[in-house]
């Protein structure tokens, strides 16, 4: 059974930083060959794309996080990271990782990020 488990969220003041991690497990999920992404869902809103990294390490970002967030991956650990700097209250959301494009069967519980003003 494939699992993507997010961690690293928390409560932080505006301007602060957090580093999220997403560990993949399950023999059916070939982490190395999958493009991976981070997504977020704020209260009352749809889930949106945040950042992506392909198997070769090339990255893409939503305009709202460019220059502040950095996505990276460690294939040896089957883990993808999201370094978030200069956080704003608008970044408050539950953050999820998934493949790119996302697969419904891979959505996990997410990790809550709350940015206070």
N, C-alpha and C positions, 0 to 999 in steps of 0.2 A: 504494500500500500504506500502510495506516495504522500509525503507530508512536507509542507513548507511551513516552518515555524518562525514567526517574527518575534524580535525582542529588542529592547533598548529604548523604548518609549518612556515618557515621563512628563513631569511638569517643569517648565523652564520659563524664565523671564524673557521678554522680548530682547533680541540681541544676542541671546545665548546660543549654545550649540548642543546637539545630540548626535549620536551615531547609532543607527539602526542596523540590525543584523537579520539575515534570513537564512536559515539552514535547511537544506533539502535532504530528505532521506527517502529510501525506497528504491529498490533495484530497477523499478520500471521507469525511473526518471533519470535520463542521461543528462546530468547537469552540464557537463562540458560542451554539449552540442546545442544546448538551448540558449536562445536569447532570453535574458531575464530583465524584469522591470519592477519598479515600485509604483504603487498606485495609492491614492488616498480618498477617503470619503468623509466629508465634513457633515455635521448634523443637518438633516433635511435636504442634503444635496446628493447628486449622483456621484459614483466613484469615478475619479479622474486619473489620467496618466500623470506621473511625476517624472520618471526617469527610466532609461533603458540602457542596457549594455549588451552588445552582441558577443558571440563566442570568441571574437578576435579582440575584444576590449574597446571597440568603438562605442561611443556614448551619444545619447540624445536626452534633451531635457525639455520639460514644459517651460514656456516663456516666463512663467511666474517664479520659477526657482533657479533660472540660469544665473550663474555667477555666485550662487549661495550654497547649492547642493552639489555633492559629488557622489556618483555611483561607482562602485568598484566590485570586483569579484575575486574569489580565491577558489579556483577549480579543485585544488587538492583537498579543500575543506568543504566543497559543495556549498559555499556560502556567498551570498551577495550582500553588500553593505550600502548604506546611504549615510554619508556624512552631511549633516545639516548645520549650516552656520548662519549667523545673522537672522535668526528665526523671528518671525512676525506673528501676531495674533491670528492672521489669516491662514497660517500654516496649521492651525489646530484641526486635527482630524484623526481618524484611525488609518494607519498606514499598513498596506498589504504588499507582499511580493507575489509575483506570479511569472509565468512565462510571457513572452511577447510573440504573438498576441496572447492574451490571457485565456486560460482554460478553466471553465467553471469548476471542474473537479479538483482544481489545485488551490482554490481560495481557502485560506486558513482563518484564524481568529483575528489576526492583525495585532498591531500594537498602538496604543493610544498616545498621541502627542498633544500636549496642551501647552499653549504659549500664552502667558499672562502679559498684560500691558502695563 
